[in-house]
Amino acid sequence: MTFEDILKSLKKKEYAPVYFLMGEESFFIDQITDYIIDNALQESERDFNQTILYGKDTDIGTIVTTARRFPMMAEKQLVVIREAQNIKNIDQLSSYIQNPLKSTILVINYKYKSLDKRKSFTKEVAKNGILFESKKIYENQVPDWIKNYASKQGYQIESKACFLLAEFLGNDLSKIKNALDKLTINITDGKTISPSDIERNIGISKDFNNFELQNALGKKDIFKANQIINYFSTNEKNNPMVVTIALLHSYFSKVLKYYFIKNKTNDKTVASSLRINPYFVKDYKLAARNYNPKKLVSIIAMLREYDLKSKGIGDVSSKHGDLLKELIFKILH
C-alpha cells in the first residue's frame, strides 16, 4: 500500500493488526504512526491501552507479551515500537506476526533500513498486516511536494520560494515540514509564501544562494555570479564550498546530459530525462547554448579538482572564498 492508501484506510477507521513501517524516509513513517496514535483510541482509553516501547530498551519477548494482552474497557489496544531497527533478530517476531491478536494494533517503526523482501518474515508481515516501505523522494520532486504540503495547510507558495527551500534543505521532508510550519505561523501578509518570507524566517538569502549562482552561471551573468561568490566568501560558514561544488557538479552534469537527449523539443521528455521540474527546462536549454560539450566536460573536471583543493589536497593554504572565486572565473571564461 502507498502512503496515501494507508492514510485513506485509517481515516475510514480500518485498522490492520500489524503495521511494519520501514525505509529511508522517516517523514512518512512518522506521519502514519502519529495519525494512528492520535486516532486509534479515545483519549479516555489511552492510559490502559496504549504502550510505546523503544528498540534500545525492549526485546522480542516484551513486545510479544505486550501485544498479546487484551484491551481494558476498550475494543482495541495500541502498541507502538519506535526505533525498531535497533532490535536484534527482529524476525523472531514471526510467531506473533503469523497469528496477530485482532484486538491489538501493533505499529513497528523500522527506520533508515528495510527488510529483505526475499525472507519469509517479510512475506508474513505483508500477508498478515501492512508492510510499507518509505522511500526518499527524488530531488526534482521536492518543489512539487512543498507546493502540495503548503496547499494542504491553506497556503500558496511562489515557485522561487519552493526551489529556495528545496536547494537549502534537500529532500529531507521532516526538515522541510518544520520550515513550512514555521513559515505558516509567522506569515502575516496574506496566504502566499514568497522568497522574502523564506529569507526573513528561515535565514536563506533570496538573492545570494546556490540556486541563484547556478542561474547566473547558466546565463553567463558575470556580474551576478561575482556578487554571489563575494557574498559567499564573507559568509563561508553558512555557504560551505563543498555544498556549492556538489550542487554545481550536479547542475553542469545535467546540462551535459541535455546534449544527448533525442527529443529536445518536448519539455516533458527533457524534464523527465534530467529529473528536473518542467518549469526549469528553459534555463537548462539556455545553459546548453552557452556551454558546449567540450567546455562542460572541462567544467566538471574543474569542479572535481577544486573539491579536492577545498579539502586540502593539492592546496593547503588558499581560503575557500579565494578558491571559489578562482573556480567561478575559470567556469565563466
Beta strands, then each sheet from edge to edge (+ up, - down):
strand 1: 18-23
strand 2: 50-54
strand 3: 77-82
strand 4: 104-111
strand 5: 130-133
strand 6: 156-157
strand 7: 192-193
sheet 1: 2+ 3+ 4+ 1+ 5+
sheet 2: 6+ 7+
end
